[in-house]
Amino acid sequence: MSIRVIEEKCSGCKLCVRACPFGAITVTKKSAHIDITKCSFCGACVEACKKFNAIELIREDAAGFVEVDKSKYKGVWVFAEQKCGRIVNVTFELLGKARQLADKLAEPVCAILPGNKAGGLARELICSGADKVYLAESSRLGAFIEDTFTEVVTGLIQEHKPNIVLFGATAVGRSLAPRVASRLETGLTADCTGLEIDPKTGDLLQTRPAFGGNLMATIICPNRRPQIASVRPKVFKDVHRNDLRTGKIIRYDYKNHTLTQKAQLLAVVKDSAKSAGIEDARIIVAGGLGLGSAGNFKLIEKLAQVMGAEVAASRRAVEAGWFCQTHQIGQTGKTVRPKLYIACGISGAIQHLVGMQSSEIIAAVNKDAKAPIFNVADFGIVGDVLEVVPALTREVEKMRTAGQAEPVTTDIESEQQLALSN
Ligand SMILES: Cc1cc2nc3c(=O)[nH]c(=O)nc-3n(C[C@H](O)[C@H](O)[C@H](O)COP(=O)(O)OP(=O)(O)OC[C@H]3O[C@@H](n4cnc5c(N)ncnc54)[C@H](O)[C@@H]3O)c2cc1C
């Protein structure tokens, strides 16, 4: 425990001197001085000084951490990530969740947007649920640099004291969130799959897989603020955009600030991969160890092709060398939320399920009727993948020839329809 006088606020009124039962306070030169050897940290002077708020009692727990006054922390913040002049989609997903959490707490939703000439993007955040946007602008904030962004984000959090801060668990969020949490000496729960408010305490309940995914742990941060969590893309639903929403954009100009910048961005190289990426795919056909061999993966590639789908794999299939790691679904792979997920020869281990169970429709093919994948599947076929998958492919091809189904593109901007309608 410690106590201090905030000199700028002290008027030298001596109210604290009269309130102190231990004679520990004297006033000289219009400022109070506390004799720590006499002070019992009873807080009587803090109470007496309520009008000026010039005395602060700082509590520490057994580990030496300073206990914060939680009532001073308000608002649910979302770190707005942008790439190549566009807001990254996970930001909108987080804004949707932030809105739900903030409504339960009766607190505002704010977004923090570091960028260069990013005013237009700030407006998008308001349309997607933010009440306020803290827009930190500088030519040095156009692209992500760890130390610069950490300084700006930490500074704004220290100034405005949000209750909760959410980051996307992207490459940028994974790099930034721990740095910010460490500077603020608060907790961070990474890769959350669920966020709720405890109705009794108002604390954030942060759920994520633990112990190798064998159980789901709910983590709280009861003594420190803000509560910081990161969430992977596609875990939460996209927010409904309302172009008529109004909000406040608070602009911070960092042009003349000396910002730390140990790293230098030399070039931005565009990924030349043709695929839109499984995170944005509307249909995914995924293969597991049940396919039996790398050669049999061709069967699901063919099914994916006729459906205009992306191919993905379980970790066991990836470890067997049958498909690339970048397309692994699950706890140590990608999280996806397609319209349709077809699991072929995948058992449905919890580590796989956490990456795909939010898909709109799940279909599974497995020869074992008791396979756990059937617990999350909307449609199940008990049978041999080597027979069922080619049969499905033939059926879809027939439907396409008959004009009943169109292949879909995985381009997220496309408005084309699903290959399989009902
Ligand atoms: C820390 C940790 C992280 C992990 N992360 C991930 C992750 O990110 N993603 C992931 O997927 N896993 C992950 N795992 C591994 C996970 O626990 C499972 O081992 C894995 O998902 C199993 O893959 P699978 O379903 O392809 O294989 P199996 O569990 O071996 O299942 C094969 C299935 O195929 C069925 N089958 C067999 N032959 C046929 C046939 N001819 N026709 C139809 N069905 C057939 C079987 O009945 C069985 O259900 C992780 C594990 C740990 C410990």
The ligand as a Tripos MOL2 file, in Angstrom:
@<TRIPOS>MOLECULE
LIG
   53    58     1     0     0
SMALL
NO_CHARGES

@<TRIPOS>ATOM
      1 C1         -2.4720  -29.2330  -28.9460 C.3       1 LIG1
      2 C2         -3.1930  -29.8910  -30.0850 C.ar      1 LIG1
      3 C3         -3.6000  -29.1250  -31.1520 C.ar      1 LIG1
      4 C4         -4.2800  -29.7180  -32.2130 C.ar      1 LIG1
      5 N1         -4.6890  -28.9320  -33.2570 N.ar      1 LIG1
      6 C5         -5.4140  -29.4890  -34.2470 C.ar      1 LIG1
      7 C6         -5.9090  -28.6830  -35.3130 C.ar      1 LIG1
      8 O1         -5.6760  -27.4760  -35.3980 O.2       1 LIG1
      9 N2         -6.6390  -29.3110  -36.2560 N.ar      1 LIG1
     10 C7         -6.9430  -30.6530  -36.2350 C.ar      1 LIG1
     11 O2         -7.6290  -31.1350  -37.1330 O.2       1 LIG1
     12 N3         -6.4540  -31.4110  -35.2510 N.ar      1 LIG1
     13 C8         -5.6830  -30.8890  -34.2700 C.ar      1 LIG1
     14 N4         -5.1800  -31.6920  -33.3040 N.ar      1 LIG1
     15 C9         -5.2780  -33.1400  -33.4710 C.3       1 LIG1
     16 C10        -6.6170  -33.7210  -33.0600 C.3       1 LIG1
     17 O3         -6.6200  -34.0310  -31.6940 O.3       1 LIG1
     18 C11        -6.9340  -35.0030  -33.8630 C.3       1 LIG1
     19 O4         -5.8890  -35.8990  -33.6710 O.3       1 LIG1
     20 C12        -7.1150  -34.7480  -35.3610 C.3       1 LIG1
     21 O5         -8.0440  -33.7400  -35.5930 O.3       1 LIG1
     22 C13        -7.6250  -36.0410  -35.9810 C.3       1 LIG1
     23 O6         -7.6090  -35.9160  -37.3770 O.3       1 LIG1
     24 P1         -8.5370  -36.8450  -38.2550 P.3       1 LIG1
     25 O7         -9.9450  -36.6580  -37.8110 O.co2     1 LIG1
     26 O8         -8.2030  -36.6040  -39.6690 O.co2     1 LIG1
     27 O9         -8.0070  -38.3160  -37.9100 O.3       1 LIG1
     28 P2         -8.6380  -39.4600  -36.9780 P.3       1 LIG1
     29 O10        -8.9620  -38.9430  -35.6230 O.co2     1 LIG1
     30 O11        -7.7080  -40.5980  -37.0880 O.co2     1 LIG1
     31 O12       -10.0090  -39.7770  -37.6820 O.3       1 LIG1
     32 C14       -10.1520  -40.4150  -38.9130 C.3       1 LIG1
     33 C15       -11.6330  -40.6620  -39.1000 C.3       1 LIG1
     34 O13       -11.8360  -41.1860  -40.3770 O.3       1 LIG1
     35 C16       -12.7880  -42.2190  -40.2810 C.3       1 LIG1
     36 N5        -12.5230  -43.1390  -41.4050 N.ar      1 LIG1
     37 C17       -11.4840  -43.9760  -41.5640 C.ar      1 LIG1
     38 N6        -11.5470  -44.5850  -42.7700 N.ar      1 LIG1
     39 C18       -12.6660  -44.1120  -43.3730 C.ar      1 LIG1
     40 C19       -13.2910  -44.3690  -44.6160 C.ar      1 LIG1
     41 N7        -12.7260  -45.1740  -45.5220 N.pl3     1 LIG1
     42 N8        -14.4410  -43.7010  -44.8810 N.ar      1 LIG1
     43 C20       -15.0210  -42.8670  -44.0020 C.ar      1 LIG1
     44 N9        -14.4610  -42.6120  -42.8150 N.ar      1 LIG1
     45 C21       -13.2990  -43.2150  -42.4990 C.ar      1 LIG1
     46 C22       -12.6040  -42.8470  -38.9480 C.3       1 LIG1
     47 O14       -13.8010  -43.4590  -38.5030 O.3       1 LIG1
     48 C23       -12.2310  -41.6320  -38.1040 C.3       1 LIG1
     49 O15       -13.3720  -41.0800  -37.5070 O.3       1 LIG1
     50 C24        -4.5140  -31.1170  -32.2240 C.ar      1 LIG1
     51 C25        -4.1010  -31.8750  -31.1360 C.ar      1 LIG1
     52 C26        -3.4390  -31.2880  -30.0890 C.ar      1 LIG1
     53 C27        -3.0140  -32.1170  -28.9270 C.3       1 LIG1
@<TRIPOS>BOND
     1     1     2 1
     2     2     3 ar
     3     2    52 ar
     4     3     4 ar
     5     4     5 ar
     6     4    50 ar
     7     5     6 ar
     8     6     7 ar
     9     6    13 1
    10     7     8 2
    11     7     9 ar
    12     9    10 ar
    13    10    11 2
    14    10    12 ar
    15    12    13 ar
    16    13    14 ar
    17    14    15 1
    18    14    50 ar
    19    15    16 1
    20    16    17 1
    21    16    18 1
    22    18    19 1
    23    18    20 1
    24    20    21 1
    25    20    22 1
    26    22    23 1
    27    23    24 1
    28    24    25 2
    29    24    26 1
    30    24    27 1
    31    27    28 1
    32    28    29 2
    33    28    30 1
    34    28    31 1
    35    31    32 1
    36    32    33 1
    37    33    34 1
    38    33    48 1
    39    34    35 1
    40    35    36 1
    41    35    46 1
    42    36    37 ar
    43    36    45 ar
    44    37    38 ar
    45    38    39 ar
    46    39    40 ar
    47    39    45 ar
    48    40    41 1
    49    40    42 ar
    50    42    43 ar
    51    43    44 ar
    52    44    45 ar
    53    46    47 1
    54    46    48 1
    55    48    49 1
    56    50    51 ar
    57    51    52 ar
    58    52    53 1
@<TRIPOS>SUBSTRUCTURE
     1 LIG1         1 GROUP 0 **** ****
